[in-house]
Amino acid sequence: HPEHEQVLIVSPCSGHGFKFSPVIGEIVADLVTRGASRFDLTPFSLERFR
């Protein structure tokens, strides 16, 4: 969440996107435990809507 660092918004996807659930889980685990992901998440940033 842009205003609350302790809030993480995650979508498990739908339809064909369900197959990405394992990598989404890895990303979430990295973000929660390490504060960063080994994957480039720039394309999914909320900043892209500003």
URWODA-V341012 format. One line per field, one symbol per residue. phi: phi as a letter, one per 20 degrees, with the letter a starting at -180 (. if undefined). A space follows every 50 residues. Layout:
BEGIN
phi = ???
END
This chain:
BEGIN
phi = .fdcfeddecdfmblffgfegfffffffffffednbdfefegfdffffee
END
